[in-house]
Amino acid sequence: MSASPDSEYIAQHRLNVFFEKLNSTLMMYKPENPLTFLTDCFNILKTKAENQPDVDYLVHLQDYLDTIALESSDHSNSATIPSILTTIPAVDGEAAKRKRDENETPVESQDEIESTEEADAFSEPPHKLSSRFQRTQLSVNAAYTNRGRRGSVSAESIKPTEQEYQRVVVPKSDEARMRIASATSSNLLFRNLEPDQKREVVDGMFERKVSEGEVVIQQGDEGDNFYVVDQGLFDVIKNGVKVIQVSAGGSFGELALMYNTPRAASVKAVTSGILWGVDRVTFRRSITNNTFRKRKMYESFLKTVPILHTLETAEVVKIADALEPAEYEDGETIIEQGTVGNYFYIIESGEAHVTQIDEMENEHELPGLKAGNYFGGK
Ligand SMILES: Nc1ncnc2c1ncn2[C@@H]1O[C@@H]2COP(=O)(O)O[C@H]2[C@H]1O
């Protein structure tokens, strides 16, 4: 039996997903004027589609919804829906700055105001191209899967004022500090922390012993703590399906805290184990500030990379955590034929020549690579 023209049209444009997302967003924020809200949303989608026509319109929509979820969570006392300002892609630093200059920015969060200079530095492209052959690559060395629609729960702003904020210090032995150091040594979320921020997180960490079978995090709950695994194995279960297992040195529970959303998955202890927990406020003050900026900077770019199109935001941000920018001069060799590849590269901007030497030692020019293309890895 063939599908009706109506259902074909719906499937072709994935209208059910589109309307479901709009509907759940309206239900979540309940804007006073839904028509204005939707008009803003459509205008923004139109602009995004004009700027990045190759990107799927549902990706643009999700990006916009993520942005307003983040913005509204940092303005939890305000009922306003964030303005168009918040939708300027982080990679377009100049445009974002111009827009900020043009608009008196009533919706900027405290965090944004305090870190304007730093944010500008981050939102600038990390390099300037001196010629069309100058190349810049990003190496990727880790990723994990995560699919999740973000809801929103209200929460404290990232940087509470000093009077409000009481630094949490949980007394612990040197042995405990050593164990924490070992558990966090290879954790991506800790990699970019300043020594003082790291000390703040470690000071605030508390030990939690868990029994086999214990549910540490329940999908859909409001986020309270972030956890680093010291000992034991933990299954991450999403909608009843195990998506990943976390072991010593791994961590979980950052998404709900970082994005002020309900827990995206459940986490259950497969064995008895020991966790180091960090409360929500300490986490947001230290880890979120660093990680979030990096995630926002690369999220929009990564969504334009064809191989990553099918990933949802939660998956993309994990890749963003693992990215390391690398610059190459015009003519510099990035990888050499016959050598072992350690990195996967995505071209953020610039172009790369690809050549191959055959058995007769003749060099052949292969099709070149440009922004969004990738190479390397095994
Ligand atoms: N595929 C996945 N989907 C959702 N959460 C995941 C996934 N893999 C690991 N997690 C972790 O599981 C945690 C559940 O709580 P959070 O949503 O706070 O943060 C989540 C992530 O840290």
The ligand as an SDF file (V2000), in Angstrom:
LIG
                    3D

 22 25  0  0  0  0  0  0  0  0999 V2000
   23.9540    8.9980   25.3870 N   0  0  0  0  0  0  0  0  0  0  0  0
   23.7060    9.6840   26.5270 C   0  0  0  0  0  0  0  0  0  0  0  0
   22.5450   10.3620   26.6410 N   0  0  0  0  0  0  0  0  0  0  0  0
   22.2730   11.0460   27.7530 C   0  0  0  0  0  0  0  0  0  0  0  0
   23.1020   11.1210   28.8140 N   0  0  0  0  0  0  0  0  0  0  0  0
   24.2780   10.4860   28.7260 C   0  0  0  0  0  0  0  0  0  0  0  0
   24.6260    9.7420   27.6060 C   0  0  0  0  0  0  0  0  0  0  0  0
   25.8340    9.2180   27.8110 N   0  0  0  0  0  0  0  0  0  0  0  0
   26.2310    9.6180   29.0140 C   0  0  0  0  0  0  0  0  0  0  0  0
   25.3010   10.3810   29.5840 N   0  0  0  0  0  0  0  0  0  0  0  0
   25.3880   10.9650   30.9180 C   0  0  0  0  0  0  0  0  0  0  0  0
   24.2400   10.5690   31.6850 O   0  0  0  0  0  0  0  0  0  0  0  0
   23.8630   11.6890   32.4420 C   0  0  0  0  0  0  0  0  0  0  0  0
   22.4570   11.7220   32.9510 C   0  0  0  0  0  0  0  0  0  0  0  0
   22.2980   12.9520   33.6520 O   0  0  0  0  0  0  0  0  0  0  0  0
   22.5980   14.3090   32.8840 P   0  0  0  0  0  0  0  0  0  0  0  0
   21.5770   14.5060   31.8410 O   0  0  0  0  0  0  0  0  0  0  0  0
   22.7950   15.3710   33.8550 O   0  0  0  0  0  0  0  0  0  0  0  0
   24.0140   14.0590   32.1840 O   0  0  0  0  0  0  0  0  0  0  0  0
   24.0880   12.8390   31.4820 C   0  0  0  0  0  0  0  0  0  0  0  0
   25.4300   12.4880   30.9030 C   0  0  0  0  0  0  0  0  0  0  0  0
   26.4520   12.8570   31.7860 O   0  0  0  0  0  0  0  0  0  0  0  0
  1  2  1  0
  2  3  1  0
  2  7  2  0
  3  4  2  0
  4  5  1  0
  5  6  2  0
  6  7  1  0
  6 10  1  0
  7  8  1  0
  8  9  2  0
  9 10  1  0
 10 11  1  0
 11 12  1  0
 11 21  1  0
 12 13  1  0
 13 14  1  0
 13 20  1  0
 14 15  1  0
 15 16  1  0
 16 17  2  0
 16 18  1  0
 16 19  1  0
 19 20  1  0
 20 21  1  0
 21 22  1  0
M  END
$$$$
